[in-house]
Amino acid sequence: MSSEVIVAFGDNKEYEFRILESDLATCNKDQAMNWFDDEWEALECVPTHPMGKVLLLDKILGVARYGGEKRFADGVEWARVFCRNAAFLLGRPAVRVDVAENRIG
C-alpha cells in the first residue's frame, strides 16, 4: 500500500509527498520512532502538554513545526524521510499533518 502525505502550514501552503509501498517496506517501528525521537531532540522541540507528556501525534506535529516549512517546500530528503516514517507509524493510505491547525487527519 502506498501512502500520500500532505504537510500543511496554512494559507494554502501545502506540500504533498507520495510514499511508495517499496519505501514503506524498508521501515520498521523502532527505526521510525527513533528517527522522530532524534529529530525531536535535535530540533529542541517543546512539549505542547503542560504535563510534559509527548504522544506520537505531538511528536510528528512538533518535528514538522520545528523542522520548518522550507524543508517541505524544497522537497529535501529530510522531508521524504519525515513523510515515510509518519506514514509508516500511522498506517494510513492518506495522512494530513496540519501544522497551522495543530492536528493530524
C-alpha positions in Angstrom: 0.0 0.0 0.0 1.4 3.4 -1.0 0.6 6.5 1.1 0.1 10.1 0.4 1.3 12.6 3.0 0.3 16.3 3.0 2.1 18.7 5.3 0.2 22.0 5.6 1.4 25.3 7.1 -1.8 27.4 6.5 -2.6 30.0 3.8 -2.7 27.3 1.0 0.9 26.3 1.8 0.6 22.5 1.4 3.3 20.1 0.4 2.3 16.7 -0.9 4.6 13.6 -0.9 3.8 10.1 -2.3 5.4 7.4 -0.4 5.7 4.1 -2.4 4.9 0.7 -1.0 8.6 -0.2 -1.5 9.7 2.7 0.7 7.3 1.7 3.5 8.6 -1.9 3.2 12.0 -0.8 4.3 10.7 0.8 7.6 10.3 -0.8 11.0 8.6 0.7 14.1 11.7 1.1 16.2 13.6 2.9 13.4 10.7 5.2 12.7 10.2 6.0 16.3 13.9 6.6 16.9 14.0 9.0 13.9 11.2 11.1 15.5 12.8 10.9 18.9 16.2 12.0 17.5 14.7 14.9 15.5 12.6 16.0 18.5 15.8 16.4 20.5 17.9 17.9 17.6 15.3 20.5 16.8 14.8 21.3 20.5 11.0 20.8 20.3 8.9 21.9 23.2 6.0 19.7 24.5 2.6 21.1 24.0 1.1 19.5 27.0 1.6 21.1 30.4 2.4 17.7 32.0 5.3 17.3 29.5 4.0 14.0 28.1 4.7 13.7 24.4 2.4 11.4 22.3 3.2 10.2 18.8 0.9 12.7 17.2 2.5 15.5 19.2 6.0 14.3 18.1 5.0 14.3 14.4 3.4 17.7 14.6 6.3 19.2 16.7 9.0 17.8 14.3 7.1 19.2 11.3 6.7 22.6 13.1 10.3 22.9 14.3 11.7 21.4 11.1 10.1 24.3 9.3 8.1 24.8 6.1 11.3 25.3 4.0 12.3 21.7 4.3 9.0 20.6 2.9 8.8 23.3 0.2 12.3 22.3 -1.0 11.4 18.6 -1.0 14.7 17.7 0.6 15.5 14.2 1.7 14.7 15.1 5.3 11.0 15.8 4.3 10.8 12.5 2.5 12.1 10.6 5.5 9.7 12.5 7.7 6.7 11.6 5.5 7.8 8.0 5.1 8.2 7.5 8.9 4.9 9.3 9.6 3.0 7.2 7.1 4.5 4.0 8.4 3.7 4.7 12.0 0.2 6.0 11.4 -0.5 3.1 8.9 -2.9 5.1 6.8 -3.1 5.5 3.0 -3.5 9.3 3.4 -2.1 11.5 6.1 -2.5 15.2 6.6 -0.2 16.9 9.0 -1.7 20.3 9.5 0.8 22.4 11.4 -1.2 25.5 11.4 -4.3 23.8 12.9 -2.1 21.6 15.1 -3.8 18.3 14.0 -3.3 15.2 12.1 -6.1 13.7 10.0 
